[in-house]
Amino acid sequence: MGTAIVGLILLCVVIAIIKSMIKDKKNGKSIQCGGDCKYCGGHCNHKHE
C-alpha cells in the first residue's frame, strides 16, 4: 500500500514538471537556452552579429 502511495506522489510530481515545461515552451522560454549569451557555450542557434 505504501509503495502505491509513493508511486502516485511521484507520478503527480512528474506530471507537474512536464506541465510546467510545456507552459514555459508555449510562453517562448527554451529549456536549453536561457537567452544569456554571456554564458553561452555556443550550443544555441542564435545568430550573433
C-alpha distance matrix in Angstrom:
0.0 3.8 5.4 5.3 6.5 8.9 9.9 10.9 12.7 14.4 15.4 16.9 18.8 20.2 21.3 23.0 24.8 26.0 27.2 29.1 30.7 31.8 33.2 35.1 36.5 37.8 39.4 41.3 39.4 38.9 36.0 38.4 41.4 41.6 45.3 46.6 49.1 50.2 47.1 47.0 47.3 48.9 45.8 46.1 48.3 50.3 54.0 55.7 59.4
3.8 0.0 3.8 5.4 5.1 6.2 8.5 9.9 10.7 12.3 14.1 15.5 16.7 18.4 20.0 21.3 22.8 24.5 25.9 27.3 28.9 30.5 31.7 33.3 34.9 36.4 37.8 39.6 37.4 36.9 33.9 36.2 39.1 39.1 42.8 44.0 46.5 47.4 44.3 44.3 44.7 46.4 43.5 43.9 46.4 48.2 52.0 53.5 57.1
5.4 3.8 0.0 3.8 5.5 5.2 6.0 8.6 9.9 10.4 12.0 14.2 15.4 16.3 18.2 19.9 21.1 22.4 24.2 25.7 27.0 28.5 30.1 31.6 32.9 34.6 36.2 37.7 35.6 34.8 31.6 33.8 36.9 37.2 40.9 42.2 44.5 45.5 42.3 42.1 42.2 43.9 40.9 41.4 43.8 45.8 49.5 51.1 54.8
5.3 5.4 3.8 0.0 3.8 5.5 5.0 6.1 8.6 9.8 10.3 12.3 14.3 15.2 16.3 18.3 20.0 20.9 22.3 24.3 25.7 26.8 28.4 30.2 31.5 32.8 34.6 36.3 34.5 33.9 31.0 33.5 36.6 36.9 40.5 42.1 44.5 45.7 42.7 42.3 42.6 44.0 40.9 41.1 43.2 45.2 49.0 50.8 54.4
6.5 5.1 5.5 3.8 0.0 3.8 5.4 5.1 6.2 8.6 9.8 10.7 12.5 14.3 15.4 16.7 18.6 20.1 21.2 22.8 24.6 25.9 27.0 28.8 30.5 31.7 33.2 35.1 33.2 32.9 30.1 32.8 35.6 35.6 39.2 40.6 43.3 44.4 41.5 41.4 42.0 43.6 40.6 40.6 42.9 44.6 48.3 50.0 53.5
8.9 6.2 5.2 5.5 3.8 0.0 3.8 5.5 5.1 6.1 8.5 9.9 10.6 12.3 14.2 15.4 16.7 18.5 20.0 21.2 22.8 24.5 25.8 27.1 28.8 30.5 31.8 33.4 31.2 30.7 27.7 30.1 32.9 33.0 36.6 37.9 40.4 41.4 38.4 38.3 38.8 40.5 37.6 37.9 40.3 42.0 45.8 47.3 50.9
9.9 8.5 6.0 5.0 5.4 3.8 0.0 3.8 5.5 5.1 6.1 8.6 9.9 10.5 12.2 14.2 15.4 16.5 18.3 20.0 21.1 22.5 24.2 25.8 27.0 28.6 30.3 31.9 29.8 29.1 26.1 28.6 31.6 32.0 35.6 37.2 39.5 40.8 37.8 37.4 37.7 39.1 36.0 36.2 38.4 40.4 44.1 45.9 49.5
10.9 9.9 8.6 6.1 5.1 5.5 3.8 0.0 3.8 5.4 5.0 6.2 8.7 9.9 10.5 12.3 14.3 15.3 16.4 18.3 20.0 21.0 22.4 24.3 25.7 26.9 28.6 30.5 28.8 28.5 25.8 28.6 31.5 31.7 35.2 36.9 39.5 41.0 38.1 37.8 38.4 39.7 36.6 36.4 38.4 40.2 43.9 45.8 49.3
12.7 10.7 9.9 8.6 6.2 5.1 5.5 3.8 0.0 3.8 5.4 5.1 6.3 8.8 10.0 10.7 12.5 14.4 15.4 16.7 18.6 20.2 21.1 22.7 24.6 25.9 27.1 29.1 27.1 26.9 24.2 27.0 29.7 29.5 33.1 34.6 37.3 38.5 35.8 35.7 36.5 38.0 35.1 35.0 37.2 38.7 42.5 44.1 47.6
14.4 12.3 10.4 9.8 8.6 6.1 5.1 5.4 3.8 0.0 3.8 5.4 5.1 6.3 8.6 9.9 10.7 12.4 14.3 15.4 16.7 18.5 20.0 21.2 22.7 24.6 25.9 27.4 25.2 24.6 21.7 24.2 27.1 27.2 30.9 32.3 34.8 36.1 33.1 32.9 33.5 35.0 32.0 32.0 34.4 36.1 39.8 41.4 45.0
15.4 14.1 12.0 10.3 9.8 8.5 6.1 5.0 5.4 3.8 0.0 3.8 5.4 5.2 6.2 8.6 9.9 10.6 12.3 14.2 15.4 16.5 18.3 20.0 21.2 22.6 24.4 26.0 24.3 23.7 21.1 23.8 26.8 27.2 30.7 32.5 35.0 36.6 33.8 33.2 33.8 34.9 31.7 31.5 33.5 35.3 39.1 40.9 44.5
16.9 15.5 14.2 12.3 10.7 9.9 8.6 6.2 5.1 5.4 3.8 0.0 3.8 5.5 5.1 6.1 8.7 10.0 10.5 12.3 14.3 15.4 16.4 18.3 20.0 21.1 22.5 24.6 22.9 23.0 20.6 23.8 26.3 26.3 29.7 31.6 34.3 35.9 33.4 33.0 34.1 35.2 32.2 31.6 33.5 35.0 38.7 40.5 43.9
18.8 16.7 15.4 14.3 12.5 10.6 9.9 8.7 6.3 5.1 5.4 3.8 0.0 3.8 5.5 5.1 6.3 8.7 9.9 10.6 12.4 14.4 15.3 16.6 18.5 20.1 21.2 22.9 20.8 20.7 18.0 21.0 23.5 23.3 26.9 28.5 31.2 32.6 30.0 29.8 30.9 32.2 29.4 29.0 31.2 32.5 36.3 37.8 41.3
20.2 18.4 16.3 15.2 14.3 12.3 10.5 9.9 8.8 6.3 5.2 5.5 3.8 0.0 3.8 5.4 5.1 6.2 8.6 9.9 10.6 12.4 14.2 15.4 16.6 18.5 20.1 21.4 19.3 18.7 16.0 18.8 21.7 22.0 25.5 27.4 29.8 31.5 28.8 28.1 29.0 30.0 26.9 26.6 28.6 30.3 34.1 35.9 39.4
21.3 20.0 18.2 16.3 15.4 14.2 12.2 10.5 10.0 8.6 6.2 5.1 5.5 3.8 0.0 3.8 5.4 5.1 6.1 8.6 9.9 10.6 12.2 14.2 15.3 16.5 18.4 20.2 18.7 18.6 16.4 19.7 22.3 22.7 25.9 28.1 30.7 32.6 30.2 29.4 30.5 31.2 28.1 27.2 28.9 30.5 34.2 36.2 39.6
23.0 21.3 19.9 18.3 16.7 15.4 14.2 12.3 10.7 9.9 8.6 6.1 5.1 5.4 3.8 0.0 3.8 5.5 5.1 6.2 8.7 9.9 10.5 12.3 14.2 15.4 16.5 18.6 16.9 17.4 15.5 18.9 21.1 20.8 24.0 26.1 29.0 30.8 28.6 28.1 29.6 30.5 27.7 26.6 28.4 29.5 33.2 35.0 38.3
24.8 22.8 21.1 20.0 18.6 16.7 15.4 14.3 12.5 10.7 9.9 8.7 6.3 5.1 5.4 3.8 0.0 3.8 5.5 5.1 6.2 8.7 9.9 10.6 12.3 14.3 15.4 16.8 14.6 14.5 12.1 15.4 17.7 17.7 21.0 23.0 25.7 27.5 25.1 24.6 25.9 26.9 24.0 23.2 25.2 26.5 30.2 31.9 35.3
26.0 24.5 22.4 20.9 20.1 18.5 16.5 15.3 14.4 12.4 10.6 10.0 8.7 6.2 5.1 5.5 3.8 0.0 3.8 5.4 5.1 6.2 8.6 9.9 10.5 12.4 14.3 15.5 13.9 13.5 11.5 14.8 17.4 18.0 21.0 23.5 25.9 28.1 25.8 24.8 25.9 26.4 23.3 22.2 23.8 25.3 29.0 31.1 34.6
27.2 25.9 24.2 22.3 21.2 20.0 18.3 16.4 15.4 14.3 12.3 10.5 9.9 8.6 6.1 5.1 5.5 3.8 0.0 3.8 5.4 5.1 6.1 8.6 9.8 10.6 12.3 14.4 13.5 14.0 12.9 16.6 18.5 18.7 21.4 24.1 26.7 29.0 27.2 26.2 27.8 28.1 25.2 23.7 24.9 26.1 29.6 31.7 35.0
29.1 27.3 25.7 24.3 22.8 21.2 20.0 18.3 16.7 15.4 14.2 12.3 10.6 9.9 8.6 6.2 5.1 5.4 3.8 0.0 3.8 5.5 5.1 6.1 8.6 9.9 10.6 12.5 10.9 11.8 10.7 14.5 16.0 15.6 18.4 20.9 23.7 25.9 24.1 23.5 25.4 25.9 23.3 21.7 23.3 24.0 27.6 29.4 32.6
30.7 28.9 27.0 25.7 24.6 22.8 21.1 20.0 18.6 16.7 15.4 14.3 12.4 10.6 9.9 8.7 6.2 5.1 5.4 3.8 0.0 3.8 5.5 5.1 6.1 8.7 9.9 10.8 8.9 8.8 7.5 11.2 13.1 13.4 16.3 18.9 21.4 23.7 21.9 20.8 22.4 22.7 19.9 18.4 19.9 21.0 24.6 26.6 29.9
31.8 30.5 28.5 26.8 25.9 24.5 22.5 21.0 20.2 18.5 16.5 15.4 14.4 12.4 10.6 9.9 8.7 6.2 5.1 5.5 3.8 0.0 3.8 5.5 5.1 6.2 8.7 10.0 9.6 9.9 9.7 13.3 15.0 15.6 17.8 20.9 23.2 25.9 24.4 23.0 24.7 24.4 21.5 19.5 20.4 21.5 25.0 27.3 30.5
33.2 31.7 30.1 28.4 27.0 25.8 24.2 22.4 21.1 20.0 18.3 16.4 15.3 14.2 12.2 10.5 9.9 8.6 6.1 5.1 5.5 3.8 0.0 3.8 5.4 5.2 6.3 8.9 8.7 10.5 11.0 14.7 15.6 15.3 17.3 20.4 23.0 25.7 24.5 23.5 25.7 25.5 23.0 20.7 21.5 22.0 25.4 27.4 30.4
35.1 33.3 31.6 30.2 28.8 27.1 25.8 24.3 22.7 21.2 20.0 18.3 16.6 15.4 14.2 12.3 10.6 9.9 8.6 6.1 5.1 5.5 3.8 0.0 3.8 5.5 5.1 6.5 5.2 7.2 8.0 11.6 12.0 11.5 13.6 16.6 19.3 21.8 20.7 19.8 22.2 22.1 19.8 17.5 18.6 18.8 22.3 24.1 27.1
36.5 34.9 32.9 31.5 30.5 28.8 27.0 25.7 24.6 22.7 21.2 20.0 18.5 16.6 15.3 14.2 12.3 10.5 9.8 8.6 6.1 5.1 5.4 3.8 0.0 3.8 5.4 5.2 5.1 5.9 7.4 10.5 11.3 11.9 13.4 16.9 18.9 22.0 20.9 19.3 21.3 20.7 18.1 15.6 16.2 16.8 20.2 22.5 25.6
37.8 36.4 34.6 32.8 31.7 30.5 28.6 26.9 25.9 24.6 22.6 21.1 20.1 18.5 16.5 15.4 14.3 12.4 10.6 9.9 8.7 6.2 5.2 5.5 3.8 0.0 3.8 5.4 7.3 9.2 11.2 14.2 14.5 14.8 15.8 19.3 21.4 24.6 23.9 22.4 24.6 23.7 21.3 18.5 18.5 18.8 21.8 24.2 27.0
39.4 37.8 36.2 34.6 33.2 31.8 30.3 28.6 27.1 25.9 24.4 22.5 21.2 20.1 18.4 16.5 15.4 14.3 12.3 10.6 9.9 8.7 6.3 5.1 5.4 3.8 0.0 3.8 5.7 8.9 11.4 14.3 13.7 13.1 13.7 17.1 19.6 22.5 22.2 21.1 23.8 23.2 21.2 18.2 18.4 18.0 21.0 22.9 25.5
41.3 39.6 37.7 36.3 35.1 33.4 31.9 30.5 29.1 27.4 26.0 24.6 22.9 21.4 20.2 18.6 16.8 15.5 14.4 12.5 10.8 10.0 8.9 6.5 5.2 5.4 3.8 0.0 3.8 6.4 9.7 11.8 10.8 10.7 10.8 14.5 16.5 19.7 19.5 18.1 20.6 19.7 17.9 14.7 14.7 14.2 17.2 19.3 22.0
39.4 37.4 35.6 34.5 33.2 31.2 29.8 28.8 27.1 25.2 24.3 22.9 20.8 19.3 18.7 16.9 14.6 13.9 13.5 10.9 8.9 9.6 8.7 5.2 5.1 7.3 5.7 3.8 0.0 3.8 6.6 9.0 8.0 7.5 8.7 12.1 14.5 17.4 16.7 15.6 18.2 17.8 16.0 13.2 14.2 13.9 17.3 19.0 22.0
38.9 36.9 34.8 33.9 32.9 30.7 29.1 28.5 26.9 24.6 23.7 23.0 20.7 18.7 18.6 17.4 14.5 13.5 14.0 11.8 8.8 9.9 10.5 7.2 5.9 9.2 8.9 6.4 3.8 0.0 3.8 5.5 5.4 6.6 8.3 11.6 13.4 16.4 15.2 13.5 15.5 15.1 12.8 10.3 11.7 12.2 15.9 17.7 21.1
36.0 33.9 31.6 31.0 30.1 27.7 26.1 25.8 24.2 21.7 21.1 20.6 18.0 16.0 16.4 15.5 12.1 11.5 12.9 10.7 7.5 9.7 11.0 8.0 7.4 11.2 11.4 9.7 6.6 3.8 0.0 3.8 5.9 7.4 10.3 12.8 14.6 17.1 15.1 13.6 15.1 15.3 12.6 11.2 13.3 14.5 18.3 19.9 23.5
38.4 36.2 33.8 33.5 32.8 30.1 28.6 28.6 27.0 24.2 23.8 23.8 21.0 18.8 19.7 18.9 15.4 14.8 16.6 14.5 11.2 13.3 14.7 11.6 10.5 14.2 14.3 11.8 9.0 5.5 3.8 0.0 3.8 6.7 9.2 11.2 12.2 14.7 12.5 10.4 11.5 11.7 8.9 8.0 10.7 12.1 15.9 17.4 21.1
41.4 39.1 36.9 36.6 35.6 32.9 31.6 31.5 29.7 27.1 26.8 26.3 23.5 21.7 22.3 21.1 17.7 17.4 18.5 16.0 13.1 15.0 15.6 12.0 11.3 14.5 13.7 10.8 8.0 5.4 5.9 3.8 0.0 3.8 5.4 7.7 8.8 11.6 10.0 8.1 10.2 10.2 8.5 6.6 9.3 9.6 13.3 14.4 18.0
41.6 39.1 37.2 36.9 35.6 33.0 32.0 31.7 29.5 27.2 27.2 26.3 23.3 22.0 22.7 20.8 17.7 18.0 18.7 15.6 13.4 15.6 15.3 11.5 11.9 14.8 13.1 10.7 7.5 6.6 7.4 6.7 3.8 0.0 3.8 5.5 8.2 10.4 9.3 8.7 11.7 12.4 11.5 9.7 12.3 11.5 14.9 15.3 18.6
45.3 42.8 40.9 40.5 39.2 36.6 35.6 35.2 33.1 30.9 30.7 29.7 26.9 25.5 25.9 24.0 21.0 21.0 21.4 18.4 16.3 17.8 17.3 13.6 13.4 15.8 13.7 10.8 8.7 8.3 10.3 9.2 5.4 3.8 0.0 3.8 5.9 8.8 9.1 8.2 11.7 11.6 11.5 9.0 10.8 9.0 12.0 12.1 15.1
46.6 44.0 42.2 42.1 40.6 37.9 37.2 36.9 34.6 32.3 32.5 31.6 28.5 27.4 28.1 26.1 23.0 23.5 24.1 20.9 18.9 20.9 20.4 16.6 16.9 19.3 17.1 14.5 12.1 11.6 12.8 11.2 7.7 5.5 3.8 0.0 3.8 5.5 6.1 6.7 10.4 11.2 12.1 10.5 12.8 10.8 13.2 12.3 15.0
49.1 46.5 44.5 44.5 43.3 40.4 39.5 39.5 37.3 34.8 35.0 34.3 31.2 29.8 30.7 29.0 25.7 25.9 26.7 23.7 21.4 23.2 23.0 19.3 18.9 21.4 19.6 16.5 14.5 13.4 14.6 12.2 8.8 8.2 5.9 3.8 0.0 3.8 5.3 4.7 8.2 8.4 10.2 8.9 11.0 8.8 10.6 9.2 12.0
50.2 47.4 45.5 45.7 44.4 41.4 40.8 41.0 38.5 36.1 36.6 35.9 32.6 31.5 32.6 30.8 27.5 28.1 29.0 25.9 23.7 25.9 25.7 21.8 22.0 24.6 22.5 19.7 17.4 16.4 17.1 14.7 11.6 10.4 8.8 5.5 3.8 0.0 3.8 5.7 8.7 10.1 12.4 12.1 14.4 12.4 13.8 11.6 13.7
47.1 44.3 42.3 42.7 41.5 38.4 37.8 38.1 35.8 33.1 33.8 33.4 30.0 28.8 30.2 28.6 25.1 25.8 27.2 24.1 21.9 24.4 24.5 20.7 20.9 23.9 22.2 19.5 16.7 15.2 15.1 12.5 10.0 9.3 9.1 6.1 5.3 3.8 0.0 3.8 6.5 9.0 10.7 11.1 14.2 13.2 15.2 13.7 16.4
47.0 44.3 42.1 42.3 41.4 38.3 37.4 37.8 35.7 32.9 33.2 33.0 29.8 28.1 29.4 28.1 24.6 24.8 26.2 23.5 20.8 23.0 23.5 19.8 19.3 22.4 21.1 18.1 15.6 13.5 13.6 10.4 8.1 8.7 8.2 6.7 4.7 5.7 3.8 0.0 3.8 5.4 7.0 7.5 10.7 10.1 12.4 11.5 14.7
47.3 44.7 42.2 42.6 42.0 38.8 37.7 38.4 36.5 33.5 33.8 34.1 30.9 29.0 30.5 29.6 25.9 25.9 27.8 25.4 22.4 24.7 25.7 22.2 21.3 24.6 23.8 20.6 18.2 15.5 15.1 11.5 10.2 11.7 11.7 10.4 8.2 8.7 6.5 3.8 0.0 3.8 5.6 7.9 11.1 11.5 13.5 12.8 16.0
48.9 46.4 43.9 44.0 43.6 40.5 39.1 39.7 38.0 35.0 34.9 35.2 32.2 30.0 31.2 30.5 26.9 26.4 28.1 25.9 22.7 24.4 25.5 22.1 20.7 23.7 23.2 19.7 17.8 15.1 15.3 11.7 10.2 12.4 11.6 11.2 8.4 10.1 9.0 5.4 3.8 0.0 3.8 5.6 7.9 8.6 10.3 10.1 13.5
45.8 43.5 40.9 40.9 40.6 37.6 36.0 36.6 35.1 32.0 31.7 32.2 29.4 26.9 28.1 27.7 24.0 23.3 25.2 23.3 19.9 21.5 23.0 19.8 18.1 21.3 21.2 17.9 16.0 12.8 12.6 8.9 8.5 11.5 11.5 12.1 10.2 12.4 10.7 7.0 5.6 3.8 0.0 3.8 6.7 8.8 11.4 12.3 16.0
46.1 43.9 41.4 41.1 40.6 37.9 36.2 36.4 35.0 32.0 31.5 31.6 29.0 26.6 27.2 26.6 23.2 22.2 23.7 21.7 18.4 19.5 20.7 17.5 15.6 18.5 18.2 14.7 13.2 10.3 11.2 8.0 6.6 9.7 9.0 10.5 8.9 12.1 11.1 7.5 7.9 5.6 3.8 0.0 3.8 5.5 8.8 10.3 14.1
48.3 46.4 43.8 43.2 42.9 40.3 38.4 38.4 37.2 34.4 33.5 33.5 31.2 28.6 28.9 28.4 25.2 23.8 24.9 23.3 19.9 20.4 21.5 18.6 16.2 18.5 18.4 14.7 14.2 11.7 13.3 10.7 9.3 12.3 10.8 12.8 11.0 14.4 14.2 10.7 11.1 7.9 6.7 3.8 0.0 3.8 6.5 9.2 12.7
50.3 48.2 45.8 45.2 44.6 42.0 40.4 40.2 38.7 36.1 35.3 35.0 32.5 30.3 30.5 29.5 26.5 25.3 26.1 24.0 21.0 21.5 22.0 18.8 16.8 18.8 18.0 14.2 13.9 12.2 14.5 12.1 9.6 11.5 9.0 10.8 8.8 12.4 13.2 10.1 11.5 8.6 8.8 5.5 3.8 0.0 3.8 6.2 9.7
54.0 52.0 49.5 49.0 48.3 45.8 44.1 43.9 42.5 39.8 39.1 38.7 36.3 34.1 34.2 33.2 30.2 29.0 29.6 27.6 24.6 25.0 25.4 22.3 20.2 21.8 21.0 17.2 17.3 15.9 18.3 15.9 13.3 14.9 12.0 13.2 10.6 13.8 15.2 12.4 13.5 10.3 11.4 8.8 6.5 3.8 0.0 3.8 6.6
55.7 53.5 51.1 50.8 50.0 47.3 45.9 45.8 44.1 41.4 40.9 40.5 37.8 35.9 36.2 35.0 31.9 31.1 31.7 29.4 26.6 27.3 27.4 24.1 22.5 24.2 22.9 19.3 19.0 17.7 19.9 17.4 14.4 15.3 12.1 12.3 9.2 11.6 13.7 11.5 12.8 10.1 12.3 10.3 9.2 6.2 3.8 0.0 3.8
59.4 57.1 54.8 54.4 53.5 50.9 49.5 49.3 47.6 45.0 44.5 43.9 41.3 39.4 39.6 38.3 35.3 34.6 35.0 32.6 29.9 30.5 30.4 27.1 25.6 27.0 25.5 22.0 22.0 21.1 23.5 21.1 18.0 18.6 15.1 15.0 12.0 13.7 16.4 14.7 16.0 13.5 16.0 14.1 12.7 9.7 6.6 3.8 0.0
